[in-house]
Amino acid sequence: MLLDGVGWCRPQDTGTLFLPAYDNLAARPMSEVLTAYATISGSVSRGARYTIGGGSVSSIQATRLRKGMLIKLGDDLLRLLELTHLTPGKGRAFVQARMLNIRSGASADHKFRSEDTVERAVLDDREMQYLYEDGGGYHFMDTENFEQTHMSGDVLGKTTRYLIPNGLIRVQFYGEEPVGIDLPQTVELKVEDTPPSIKGATASAQIKPAKLETGLVVQVPAFINIGDTIRVNTETGDYQSRV
């Protein structure tokens, strides 16, 4: 189901159903838009995709929300940081969410009922080159048209620990708005500082901290030295192997 301005259609439709009686749909909450459509068509499909104001959203049940997803509540875009699924002894089950507003940088808590339908932002990945970081944020360049964009450290969060200048990365866009990066499962980073190994200690028994080129600190085996390149899991921040 696609929505564009005041016209939309379902995937099985060949044309677009226009709703001239509903002005400025792009500025209205999805719940109002769905209600308008249901009033005319008599049905709305869960999981359908809609395009509103340059960005796409799809409907998803609250119980299917996952950490890291980007959702839309009113005019706000929120990244799900933590989720807790709760079923009280009495009453209905619900999902408690800790979220980050990627536009304002503010954190917020929200409780979704298990039967709630939530607008999930549909993101478009573009290959970009990470350039540098300054007081204004982290700067990236599109490898096709050389246009540059930037994001704040609040938006990127802990993912900045895996950014290497001049490295290629997948930047996530909601419409034309950059909203995050899509990290690979592992990255290779150089060790800048780590204590020397203790003589007589076995590699399996000894671990030590190592500061990497991006500032990330990980625990590594005793045989890792300054100048070594290691592979790190971007989901856990754990050492994987020496390259």
N, C-alpha and C positions, 0 to 999 in steps of 0.2 A: 504494500500500500504506500503510495507516494503522495506527499503533500507539497505543493509549491504555490505560494501566494494564497489564492482563494480556490484553487482547484486541486483535486486529488483523485486517485484511483486505486483499486485493489489489484494485487498481482495478476489475478485472473481476468481483469478488465482490459479491454483493448483501448479504451479512451480514458478521458478524465471527467470525473464528476465535479462540476462547478457548484459552488455554494455562494451565490451572490448575496444571499440574505445575511451572511456572516462576514462582517468587514474585519480587515486586519487580523486574519487568523494567525499570522506569523508571530504576533505579539501576545497571543492568548495561551494559557496553560494547555498542555496536551489533553487533560481531562475534559476541558470545555470543548476542544476540537473533536474528540472522540464522541462526546455526547451529541454534538451537532451531526456528526456522520451517522451515528446509530439512529438518531431520530429520523433520518431520511432513508437509510439503507436497511435498518432493522438489525444490523450485526456489525461487529468489529472483531477482527482476527487478532488473537494474542500472538506476539512474536513478529508482527508486521513491522515494516520499516517506513518511516515518515521523514520528509525533508522540510525543515522549518527554518526560515531566516538564514539560509546558507549552510546550516548544519543538519545532519540526519540523526534521528533517534529511533530506537526500536523498543517495543513494550516487552517487559520482562517481569515475572512474578517475583515478589520480594524475597521469597525463600531461595531463589536462584542467584541472588546477588553474591558476588565474590570480591574478595580483597583486591584492590587495584583497579576495579572497574570505574568508569567515569559515568556519572548519572546527571540528569537535568531535573532540578526542582524549581519551578517557576522560571526566572531568568538566570538562575545560578547554575554553574557547572561545578560539580563536586566529585572529588576523588575519594573512593572508599578506602580508608586506612585500616580500620578494624571492624570486624563483624562478630556479633554474638547471637546465636540462635537460642531463644529461650522459650520454654513451655512451662508456664506456671501451673501449680496444682489446680487452681481455679482460673477460669478465663481462657482467652484464646492465645495461641502461640504468637510470638512476635520476633522481629529482628532488630537488635540494638546496633546502631551504626555510628562509628566515629568517622567524620568526613573532613576534607580540606577543600575550602572554596578556592579554586585555582585562579579566580579573578581578583579576589580581595586578599587572599592569603590567610583568611580567618578559619579557625577550626570550629566545628559544630557537631553536636550529637543529635541523632534523630531516631525515632522508634517507628518502624514499619510494621503494620499488621501483616500476618502471613498471607492474607488474601489480597493485599495491595498490589496494584500493577504500577511499576516504576518505569520512567523513561530512561533508557540506557543510551548514552551518546555513541553513535557509530563513527569510528575514527578512520581517517585516511592516512596511511603511512607513506612518507616520502624520504628517499635517501638524501641525506645532507651531510656536509662536512662540519665537524665541530671546529670552530676557529679559536676562540679565547673567552676568558671570563674577566669582567671588570665590575665596577660598582653598579652598572646598569643591568647586569645579568649575564647569562651565558649565550654566546652568539654562534649562529649556525648559518651555513650557506648552501643553497640548493645546488646540487651538482649538475643540473640540467640548464637552468636559466640564470644561475649565479646570484639570484636574489637572496638577501640576508634577512634573518629573523632572530629574535632573542626571547628568552624566557628567564624568569626570576629563579633564584635558588629555592624559594618557597614552593614554586610549582614543580620543580624537578626533584626536590627532596634528596634522599640518599643516592639517587641515581647519578648525581654529580661525581661520586667517588669512583666512577668507572669511565669517565670521559677523558680521552687523551687528545690534546691539540692536534689538528689535521686528520684525526681519525674519522672514518665514515660511520654514521649512525642512522637508524630509522627514527625520524621525528614524527610524532602523532599530531594530526590536525583535526579540529572539529570545524568543518567548513574551511575558512581561511585562517582560523585562529590556532596557533600552536599550543598544545596542551600537555605535552610530555614527550618522553622518548621510549622506544621499544628496545630494551637491551637484549643482546644475545645471552644464551644461557651461561656462557663463560667468557671471560676476557683475559688477555695476557698483559701483565703489568710488571714493570721492573722494580726490584728491591733497591730502595735508596739508603735505608739504614736498618741494621739489625745487630744485636750483640754477637760477639764471636762465640763459637761453640766451646763448651767446657770439655777439656781433655778427659778421656775415660768414660764419658757419658755415651750411651748407645743412642743411635738415631731414633729408635722406636720409643725410648723412654724420655727423651727430651724434646720439648717444644719451646719456642721463644717468639716474642713479638717481632714483627717486621713492618717497617713503614714503607709503603709503596710510593711510586712517582706521583700518584694523584692525592696523596695524603691519607689514604686508607691504611689502617693498621690491621693485620691479620696474624694469626698464630701459625707458625711454620715449623717444619722439622729442623733438627739441629744442623743438618748439612747445608742448609740454604745460606748463601753469602751475599754480601752487598754486590750489586751488579747483576745478580741472577734475574732471570725472567720467570715468573710463575703464573700458573693458570688459576683464576679465582672464580668461584660460583657467584653470579650476580644476585641470585635469590637469597642465599644464606650468608654471603660474604666470607665463605670458608675457602681455605687453601685446597686446591685439587691436585696439582702436580708441578714439578719443575719442567720448564720447556727446554 
